[in-house]
């Protein structure tokens, strides 16, 4: 996941970080990538879609506190 402090949002920092990660992965032979995000965050959902990520069903994990 990529996070940016609220006072730095809207400056395309996440876009730059994600593009750098994609470039690095491609240069090192990756043929696919996955990302995780907050499904209630429309900005990151739009960005991931723009970058070519396709939505997949999520996973839920329940950890016992006992």
PDB file of N, CA, C and O in Angstrom, chain B, residues numbered from 101:
ATOM      1  N   UNK B 101       0.845  -1.183   0.000  1.00  0.00           N
ATOM      2  CA  UNK B 101       0.000   0.000   0.000  1.00  0.00           C
ATOM      3  C   UNK B 101       0.887   1.241   0.000  1.00  0.00           C
ATOM      4  O   UNK B 101       2.011   1.224   0.502  1.00  0.00           O
ATOM      5  N   UNK B 102       0.371   2.282  -0.557  1.00  0.00           N
ATOM      6  CA  UNK B 102       1.086   3.554  -0.623  1.00  0.00           C
ATOM      7  C   UNK B 102       0.315   4.566   0.199  1.00  0.00           C
ATOM      8  O   UNK B 102      -0.900   4.694   0.050  1.00  0.00           O
ATOM      9  N   UNK B 103       0.999   5.276   1.054  1.00  0.00           N
ATOM     10  CA  UNK B 103       0.331   6.289   1.864  1.00  0.00           C
ATOM     11  C   UNK B 103       1.075   7.610   1.803  1.00  0.00           C
ATOM     12  O   UNK B 103       2.305   7.642   1.753  1.00  0.00           O
ATOM     13  N   UNK B 104       0.324   8.688   1.807  1.00  0.00           N
ATOM     14  CA  UNK B 104       0.899  10.034   1.787  1.00  0.00           C
ATOM     15  C   UNK B 104       0.185  10.850   2.858  1.00  0.00           C
ATOM     16  O   UNK B 104      -1.041  10.812   2.962  1.00  0.00           O
ATOM     17  N   UNK B 105       0.947  11.576   3.643  1.00  0.00           N
ATOM     18  CA  UNK B 105       0.347  12.434   4.658  1.00  0.00           C
ATOM     19  C   UNK B 105      -0.645  13.394   4.012  1.00  0.00           C
ATOM     20  O   UNK B 105      -0.440  13.856   2.889  1.00  0.00           O
ATOM     21  N   UNK B 106      -1.713  13.684   4.732  1.00  0.00           N
ATOM     22  CA  UNK B 106      -2.800  14.486   4.162  1.00  0.00           C
ATOM     23  C   UNK B 106      -2.329  15.830   3.616  1.00  0.00           C
ATOM     24  O   UNK B 106      -2.854  16.300   2.606  1.00  0.00           O
ATOM     25  N   UNK B 107      -1.360  16.448   4.258  1.00  0.00           N
ATOM     26  CA  UNK B 107      -0.908  17.762   3.776  1.00  0.00           C
ATOM     27  C   UNK B 107      -0.132  17.688   2.462  1.00  0.00           C
ATOM     28  O   UNK B 107       0.139  18.718   1.844  1.00  0.00           O
ATOM     29  N   UNK B 108       0.230  16.466   2.027  1.00  0.00           N
ATOM     30  CA  UNK B 108       0.952  16.300   0.767  1.00  0.00           C
ATOM     31  C   UNK B 108       0.091  15.666  -0.327  1.00  0.00           C
ATOM     32  O   UNK B 108       0.578  15.433  -1.433  1.00  0.00           O
ATOM     33  N   UNK B 109      -1.157  15.389  -0.037  1.00  0.00           N
ATOM     34  CA  UNK B 109      -2.034  14.773  -1.032  1.00  0.00           C
ATOM     35  C   UNK B 109      -2.360  15.768  -2.142  1.00  0.00           C
ATOM     36  O   UNK B 109      -2.340  16.982  -1.943  1.00  0.00           O
ATOM     37  N   UNK B 110      -2.658  15.224  -3.300  1.00  0.00           N
ATOM     38  CA  UNK B 110      -2.992  16.067  -4.449  1.00  0.00           C
ATOM     39  C   UNK B 110      -1.779  16.566  -5.208  1.00  0.00           C
ATOM     40  O   UNK B 110      -1.918  17.393  -6.109  1.00  0.00           O
ATOM     41  N   UNK B 111      -0.587  16.084  -4.866  1.00  0.00           N
ATOM     42  CA  UNK B 111       0.642  16.517  -5.542  1.00  0.00           C
ATOM     43  C   UNK B 111       1.220  15.447  -6.462  1.00  0.00           C
ATOM     44  O   UNK B 111       2.354  15.560  -6.928  1.00  0.00           O
ATOM     45  N   UNK B 112       0.428  14.408  -6.716  1.00  0.00           N
ATOM     46  CA  UNK B 112       0.816  13.306  -7.606  1.00  0.00           C
ATOM     47  C   UNK B 112       2.016  12.511  -7.081  1.00  0.00           C
ATOM     48  O   UNK B 112       2.743  11.892  -7.858  1.00  0.00           O
ATOM     49  N   UNK B 113       2.214  12.531  -5.776  1.00  0.00           N
ATOM     50  CA  UNK B 113       3.298  11.764  -5.158  1.00  0.00           C
ATOM     51  C   UNK B 113       3.035  10.269  -5.295  1.00  0.00           C
ATOM     52  O   UNK B 113       3.944   9.505  -5.620  1.00  0.00           O
ATOM     53  N   UNK B 114       1.798   9.851  -5.048  1.00  0.00           N
ATOM     54  CA  UNK B 114       1.464   8.425  -5.165  1.00  0.00           C
ATOM     55  C   UNK B 114       1.655   7.957  -6.605  1.00  0.00           C
ATOM     56  O   UNK B 114       2.166   6.860  -6.833  1.00  0.00           O
ATOM     57  N   UNK B 115       1.256   8.766  -7.567  1.00  0.00           N
ATOM     58  CA  UNK B 115       1.456   8.407  -8.972  1.00  0.00           C
ATOM     59  C   UNK B 115       2.941   8.188  -9.246  1.00  0.00           C
ATOM     60  O   UNK B 115       3.311   7.189  -9.863  1.00  0.00           O
ATOM     61  N   UNK B 116       3.790   9.099  -8.800  1.00  0.00           N
ATOM     62  CA  UNK B 116       5.230   8.966  -9.022  1.00  0.00           C
ATOM     63  C   UNK B 116       5.779   7.700  -8.357  1.00  0.00           C
ATOM     64  O   UNK B 116       6.592   6.993  -8.952  1.00  0.00           O
ATOM     65  N   UNK B 117       5.344   7.414  -7.139  1.00  0.00           N
ATOM     66  CA  UNK B 117       5.811   6.216  -6.437  1.00  0.00           C
ATOM     67  C   UNK B 117       5.358   4.945  -7.142  1.00  0.00           C
ATOM     68  O   UNK B 117       6.139   4.009  -7.312  1.00  0.00           O
ATOM     69  N   UNK B 118       4.094   4.916  -7.551  1.00  0.00           N
ATOM     70  CA  UNK B 118       3.586   3.723  -8.229  1.00  0.00           C
ATOM     71  C   UNK B 118       4.273   3.525  -9.584  1.00  0.00           C
ATOM     72  O   UNK B 118       4.595   2.394  -9.946  1.00  0.00           O
ATOM     73  N   UNK B 119       4.500   4.596 -10.330  1.00  0.00           N
ATOM     74  CA  UNK B 119       5.193   4.479 -11.614  1.00  0.00           C
ATOM     75  C   UNK B 119       6.630   3.993 -11.412  1.00  0.00           C
ATOM     76  O   UNK B 119       7.126   3.191 -12.203  1.00  0.00           O
ATOM     77  N   UNK B 120       7.301   4.468 -10.365  1.00  0.00           N
ATOM     78  CA  UNK B 120       8.659   4.002 -10.072  1.00  0.00           C
ATOM     79  C   UNK B 120       8.657   2.514  -9.727  1.00  0.00           C
ATOM     80  O   UNK B 120       9.548   1.777 -10.148  1.00  0.00           O
ATOM     81  N   UNK B 121       7.660   2.075  -8.965  1.00  0.00           N
ATOM     82  CA  UNK B 121       7.560   0.661  -8.600  1.00  0.00           C
ATOM     83  C   UNK B 121       7.291  -0.202  -9.834  1.00  0.00           C
ATOM     84  O   UNK B 121       7.874  -1.276  -9.983  1.00  0.00           O
ATOM     85  N   UNK B 122       6.408   0.269 -10.716  1.00  0.00           N
ATOM     86  CA  UNK B 122       6.108  -0.464 -11.944  1.00  0.00           C
ATOM     87  C   UNK B 122       7.354  -0.558 -12.818  1.00  0.00           C
ATOM     88  O   UNK B 122       7.673  -1.627 -13.339  1.00  0.00           O
ATOM     89  N   UNK B 123       8.047   0.546 -12.973  1.00  0.00           N
ATOM     90  CA  UNK B 123       9.276   0.569 -13.782  1.00  0.00           C
ATOM     91  C   UNK B 123      10.319  -0.404 -13.219  1.00  0.00           C
ATOM     92  O   UNK B 123      10.938  -1.162 -13.967  1.00  0.00           O
ATOM     93  N   UNK B 124      10.506  -0.376 -11.911  1.00  0.00           N
ATOM     94  CA  UNK B 124      11.467  -1.263 -11.254  1.00  0.00           C
ATOM     95  C   UNK B 124      11.090  -2.725 -11.499  1.00  0.00           C
ATOM     96  O   UNK B 124      11.939  -3.550 -11.835  1.00  0.00           O
ATOM     97  N   UNK B 125       9.808  -3.027 -11.325  1.00  0.00           N
ATOM     98  CA  UNK B 125       9.345  -4.407 -11.513  1.00  0.00           C
ATOM     99  C   UNK B 125       9.569  -4.866 -12.953  1.00  0.00           C
ATOM    100  O   UNK B 125      10.025  -5.986 -13.185  1.00  0.00           O
ATOM    101  N   UNK B 126       9.254  -4.013 -13.910  1.00  0.00           N
ATOM    102  CA  UNK B 126       9.450  -4.367 -15.318  1.00  0.00           C
ATOM    103  C   UNK B 126      10.926  -4.589 -15.626  1.00  0.00           C
ATOM    104  O   UNK B 126      11.278  -5.533 -16.333  1.00  0.00           O
ATOM    105  N   UNK B 127      11.783  -3.730 -15.102  1.00  0.00           N
ATOM    106  CA  UNK B 127      13.222  -3.855 -15.337  1.00  0.00           C
ATOM    107  C   UNK B 127      13.791  -5.134 -14.735  1.00  0.00           C
ATOM    108  O   UNK B 127      14.851  -5.601 -15.151  1.00  0.00           O
ATOM    109  N   UNK B 128      13.095  -5.694 -13.766  1.00  0.00           N
ATOM    110  CA  UNK B 128      13.558  -6.907 -13.100  1.00  0.00           C
ATOM    111  C   UNK B 128      12.733  -8.135 -13.483  1.00  0.00           C
ATOM    112  O   UNK B 128      12.736  -9.139 -12.772  1.00  0.00           O
ATOM    113  N   UNK B 129      12.029  -8.046 -14.611  1.00  0.00           N
ATOM    114  CA  UNK B 129      11.384  -9.208 -15.194  1.00  0.00           C
ATOM    115  C   UNK B 129       9.980  -9.530 -14.732  1.00  0.00           C
ATOM    116  O   UNK B 129       9.453 -10.586 -15.081  1.00  0.00           O
ATOM    117  N   UNK B 130       9.364  -8.672 -13.972  1.00  0.00           N
ATOM    118  CA  UNK B 130       7.994  -8.949 -13.523  1.00  0.00           C
ATOM    119  C   UNK B 130       7.047  -8.944 -14.721  1.00  0.00           C
ATOM    120  O   UNK B 130       7.162  -8.111 -15.620  1.00  0.00           O
ATOM    121  N   UNK B 131       6.121  -9.879 -14.713  1.00  0.00           N
ATOM    122  CA  UNK B 131       5.127  -9.931 -15.786  1.00  0.00           C
ATOM    123  C   UNK B 131       3.744  -9.532 -15.293  1.00  0.00           C
ATOM    124  O   UNK B 131       2.828  -9.345 -16.094  1.00  0.00           O
ATOM    125  N   UNK B 132       3.588  -9.403 -13.983  1.00  0.00           N
ATOM    126  CA  UNK B 132       2.333  -8.918 -13.420  1.00  0.00           C
ATOM    127  C   UNK B 132       2.611  -8.301 -12.054  1.00  0.00           C
ATOM    128  O   UNK B 132       3.643  -8.555 -11.434  1.00  0.00           O
ATOM    129  N   UNK B 133       1.680  -7.499 -11.611  1.00  0.00           N
ATOM    130  CA  UNK B 133       1.794  -6.859 -10.295  1.00  0.00           C
ATOM    131  C   UNK B 133       0.421  -6.850  -9.647  1.00  0.00           C
ATOM    132  O   UNK B 133      -0.601  -6.909 -10.330  1.00  0.00           O
ATOM    133  N   UNK B 134       0.407  -6.775  -8.331  1.00  0.00           N
ATOM    134  CA  UNK B 134      -0.826  -6.630  -7.562  1.00  0.00           C
ATOM    135  C   UNK B 134      -0.675  -5.440  -6.637  1.00  0.00           C
ATOM    136  O   UNK B 134       0.435  -5.055  -6.269  1.00  0.00           O
ATOM    137  N   UNK B 135      -1.782  -4.879  -6.275  1.00  0.00           N
ATOM    138  CA  UNK B 135      -1.784  -3.799  -5.307  1.00  0.00           C
ATOM    139  C   UNK B 135      -2.956  -4.008  -4.361  1.00  0.00           C
ATOM    140  O   UNK B 135      -3.937  -4.665  -4.712  1.00  0.00           O
ATOM    141  N   UNK B 136      -2.856  -3.463  -3.193  1.00  0.00           N
ATOM    142  CA  UNK B 136      -3.958  -3.480  -2.232  1.00  0.00           C
ATOM    143  C   UNK B 136      -4.323  -2.035  -1.960  1.00  0.00           C
ATOM    144  O   UNK B 136      -3.473  -1.146  -2.014  1.00  0.00           O
ATOM    145  N   UNK B 137      -5.580  -1.809  -1.669  1.00  0.00           N
ATOM    146  CA  UNK B 137      -6.005  -0.444  -1.389  1.00  0.00           C
ATOM    147  C   UNK B 137      -7.271  -0.451  -0.543  1.00  0.00           C
ATOM    148  O   UNK B 137      -7.926  -1.480  -0.372  1.00  0.00           O
ATOM    149  N   UNK B 138      -7.587   0.703  -0.031  1.00  0.00           N
ATOM    150  CA  UNK B 138      -8.834   0.900   0.705  1.00  0.00           C
ATOM    151  C   UNK B 138      -9.947   0.988  -0.328  1.00  0.00           C
ATOM    152  O   UNK B 138      -9.968   1.913  -1.140  1.00  0.00           O
ATOM    153  N   UNK B 139     -10.867   0.037  -0.304  1.00  0.00           N
ATOM    154  CA  UNK B 139     -11.923   0.007  -1.321  1.00  0.00           C
ATOM    155  C   UNK B 139     -12.899   1.176  -1.194  1.00  0.00           C
ATOM    156  O   UNK B 139     -13.763   1.353  -2.052  1.00  0.00           O
ATOM    157  N   UNK B 140     -12.771   1.969  -0.139  1.00  0.00           N
ATOM    158  CA  UNK B 140     -13.626   3.144   0.032  1.00  0.00           C
ATOM    159  C   UNK B 140     -12.893   4.441  -0.326  1.00  0.00           C
ATOM    160  O   UNK B 140     -13.391   5.529  -0.038  1.00  0.00           O
ATOM    161  N   UNK B 141     -11.722   4.334  -0.948  1.00  0.00           N
ATOM    162  CA  UNK B 141     -10.916   5.494  -1.329  1.00  0.00           C
ATOM    163  C   UNK B 141     -11.026   5.691  -2.843  1.00  0.00           C
ATOM    164  O   UNK B 141     -10.283   5.066  -3.600  1.00  0.00           O
ATOM    165  N   UNK B 142     -11.948   6.558  -3.294  1.00  0.00           N
ATOM    166  CA  UNK B 142     -12.163   6.715  -4.742  1.00  0.00           C
ATOM    167  C   UNK B 142     -10.932   7.223  -5.493  1.00  0.00           C
ATOM    168  O   UNK B 142     -10.745   6.873  -6.659  1.00  0.00           O
ATOM    169  N   UNK B 143     -10.093   8.033  -4.862  1.00  0.00           N
ATOM    170  CA  UNK B 143      -8.917   8.566  -5.556  1.00  0.00           C
ATOM    171  C   UNK B 143      -7.944   7.452  -5.924  1.00  0.00           C
ATOM    172  O   UNK B 143      -7.450   7.413  -7.050  1.00  0.00           O
ATOM    173  N   UNK B 144      -7.664   6.548  -4.991  1.00  0.00           N
ATOM    174  CA  UNK B 144      -6.714   5.473  -5.291  1.00  0.00           C
ATOM    175  C   UNK B 144      -7.335   4.457  -6.236  1.00  0.00           C
ATOM    176  O   UNK B 144      -6.628   3.865  -7.051  1.00  0.00           O
ATOM    177  N   UNK B 145      -8.638   4.245  -6.145  1.00  0.00           N
ATOM    178  CA  UNK B 145      -9.299   3.338  -7.077  1.00  0.00           C
ATOM    179  C   UNK B 145      -9.179   3.867  -8.507  1.00  0.00           C
ATOM    180  O   UNK B 145      -8.897   3.100  -9.427  1.00  0.00           O
ATOM    181  N   UNK B 146      -9.392   5.170  -8.699  1.00  0.00           N
ATOM    182  CA  UNK B 146      -9.259   5.784 -10.034  1.00  0.00           C
ATOM    183  C   UNK B 146      -7.819   5.674 -10.538  1.00  0.00           C
ATOM    184  O   UNK B 146      -7.584   5.335 -11.698  1.00  0.00           O
ATOM    185  N   UNK B 147      -6.862   5.962  -9.660  1.00  0.00           N
ATOM    186  CA  UNK B 147      -5.460   5.910 -10.070  1.00  0.00           C
ATOM    187  C   UNK B 147      -5.069   4.489 -10.459  1.00  0.00           C
ATOM    188  O   UNK B 147      -4.436   4.279 -11.494  1.00  0.00           O
ATOM    189  N   UNK B 148      -5.440   3.519  -9.641  1.00  0.00           N
ATOM    190  CA  UNK B 148      -5.101   2.137  -9.967  1.00  0.00           C
ATOM    191  C   UNK B 148      -5.730   1.705 -11.285  1.00  0.00           C
ATOM    192  O   UNK B 148      -5.100   0.998 -12.071  1.00  0.00           O
ATOM    193  N   UNK B 149      -6.962   2.123 -11.532  1.00  0.00           N
ATOM    194  CA  UNK B 149      -7.618   1.793 -12.798  1.00  0.00           C
ATOM    195  C   UNK B 149      -6.872   2.448 -13.965  1.00  0.00           C
ATOM    196  O   UNK B 149      -6.657   1.823 -15.003  1.00  0.00           O
ATOM    197  N   UNK B 150      -6.484   3.705 -13.784  1.00  0.00           N
ATOM    198  CA  UNK B 150      -5.740   4.432 -14.822  1.00  0.00           C
ATOM    199  C   UNK B 150      -4.417   3.727 -15.145  1.00  0.00           C
ATOM    200  O   UNK B 150      -3.973   3.728 -16.293  1.00  0.00           O
ATOM    201  N   UNK B 151      -3.793   3.125 -14.126  1.00  0.00           N
ATOM    202  CA  UNK B 151      -2.517   2.439 -14.317  1.00  0.00           C
ATOM    203  C   UNK B 151      -2.694   1.021 -14.853  1.00  0.00           C
ATOM    204  O   UNK B 151      -1.708   0.335 -15.119  1.00  0.00           O
ATOM    205  N   UNK B 152      -3.936   0.577 -15.014  1.00  0.00           N
ATOM    206  CA  UNK B 152      -4.182  -0.724 -15.616  1.00  0.00           C
ATOM    207  C   UNK B 152      -4.503  -1.842 -14.651  1.00  0.00           C
ATOM    208  O   UNK B 152      -4.686  -2.985 -15.068  1.00  0.00           O
ATOM    209  N   UNK B 153      -4.574  -1.534 -13.368  1.00  0.00           N
ATOM    210  CA  UNK B 153      -4.959  -2.575 -12.412  1.00  0.00           C
ATOM    211  C   UNK B 153      -6.431  -2.910 -12.605  1.00  0.00           C
ATOM    212  O   UNK B 153      -7.245  -2.028 -12.881  1.00  0.00           O
ATOM    213  N   UNK B 154      -6.763  -4.175 -12.462  1.00  0.00           N
ATOM    214  CA  UNK B 154      -8.149  -4.630 -12.560  1.00  0.00           C
ATOM    215  C   UNK B 154      -8.635  -5.027 -11.173  1.00  0.00           C
ATOM    216  O   UNK B 154      -7.910  -5.669 -10.413  1.00  0.00           O
ATOM    217  N   UNK B 155      -9.852  -4.645 -10.851  1.00  0.00           N
ATOM    218  CA  UNK B 155     -10.420  -4.980  -9.542  1.00  0.00           C
ATOM    219  C   UNK B 155     -10.597  -6.486  -9.420  1.00  0.00           C
ATOM    220  O   UNK B 155     -11.021  -7.151 -10.365  1.00  0.00           O
ATOM    221  N   UNK B 156     -10.273  -7.012  -8.260  1.00  0.00           N
ATOM    222  CA  UNK B 156     -10.422  -8.425  -7.935  1.00  0.00           C
ATOM    223  C   UNK B 156     -11.164  -8.527  -6.612  1.00  0.00           C
ATOM    224  O   UNK B 156     -11.151  -7.583  -5.822  1.00  0.00           O
ATOM    225  N   UNK B 157     -11.809  -9.659  -6.360  1.00  0.00           N
ATOM    226  CA  UNK B 157     -12.472  -9.822  -5.059  1.00  0.00           C
ATOM    227  C   UNK B 157     -11.463  -9.685  -3.923  1.00  0.00           C
ATOM    228  O   UNK B 157     -10.323 -10.137  -4.034  1.00  0.00           O
ATOM    229  N   UNK B 158     -11.886  -9.066  -2.844  1.00  0.00           N
ATOM    230  CA  UNK B 158     -11.019  -8.879  -1.693  1.00  0.00           C
ATOM    231  C   UNK B 158     -10.979 -10.097  -0.800  1.00  0.00           C
ATOM    232  O   UNK B 158     -11.693 -11.075  -1.025  1.00  0.00           O
ATOM    233  N   UNK B 159     -10.143 -10.030   0.208  1.00  0.00           N
ATOM    234  CA  UNK B 159     -10.012 -11.099   1.195  1.00  0.00           C
ATOM    235  C   UNK B 159     -10.298 -10.510   2.571  1.00  0.00           C
ATOM    236  O   UNK B 159      -9.969  -9.357   2.853  1.00  0.00           O
ATOM    237  N   UNK B 160     -10.897 -11.301   3.392  1.00  0.00           N
ATOM    238  CA  UNK B 160     -11.129 -10.920   4.785  1.00  0.00           C
ATOM    239  C   UNK B 160     -10.385 -11.892   5.672  1.00  0.00           C
ATOM    240  O   UNK B 160     -10.416 -13.102   5.445  1.00  0.00           O
ATOM    241  N   UNK B 161      -9.713 -11.363   6.684  1.00  0.00           N
ATOM    242  CA  UNK B 161      -8.985 -12.206   7.625  1.00  0.00           C
ATOM    243  C   UNK B 161      -9.485 -11.888   9.017  1.00  0.00           C
ATOM    244  O   UNK B 161      -9.491 -10.731   9.437  1.00  0.00           O
ATOM    245  N   UNK B 162      -9.901 -12.913   9.726  1.00  0.00           N
ATOM    246  CA  UNK B 162     -10.358 -12.768  11.086  1.00  0.00           C
ATOM    247  C   UNK B 162      -9.343 -13.438  11.986  1.00  0.00           C
ATOM    248  O   UNK B 162      -9.087 -14.637  11.869  1.00  0.00           O
ATOM    249  N   UNK B 163      -8.761 -12.653  12.893  1.00  0.00           N
ATOM    250  CA  UNK B 163      -7.782 -13.204  13.824  1.00  0.00           C
ATOM    251  C   UNK B 163      -8.425 -13.268  15.195  1.00  0.00           C
ATOM    252  O   UNK B 163      -9.037 -12.305  15.657  1.00  0.00           O
ATOM    253  N   UNK B 164      -8.280 -14.394  15.824  1.00  0.00           N
ATOM    254  CA  UNK B 164      -8.838 -14.578  17.145  1.00  0.00           C
ATOM    255  C   UNK B 164      -8.027 -13.789  18.158  1.00  0.00           C
ATOM    256  O   UNK B 164      -6.798 -13.771  18.103  1.00  0.00           O
ATOM    257  N   UNK B 165      -8.712 -13.145  19.073  1.00  0.00           N
ATOM    258  CA  UNK B 165      -8.018 -12.414  20.135  1.00  0.00           C
ATOM    259  C   UNK B 165      -7.924 -13.248  21.406  1.00  0.00           C
ATOM    260  O   UNK B 165      -7.428 -12.783  22.432  1.00  0.00           O
ATOM    261  N   UNK B 166      -8.400 -14.466  21.327  1.00  0.00           N
ATOM    262  CA  UNK B 166      -8.360 -15.361  22.502  1.00  0.00           C
ATOM    263  C   UNK B 166      -7.095 -16.148  22.540  1.00  0.00           C
ATOM    264  O   UNK B 166      -6.893 -16.948  23.453  1.00  0.00           O
TER     265      UNK B 166
END
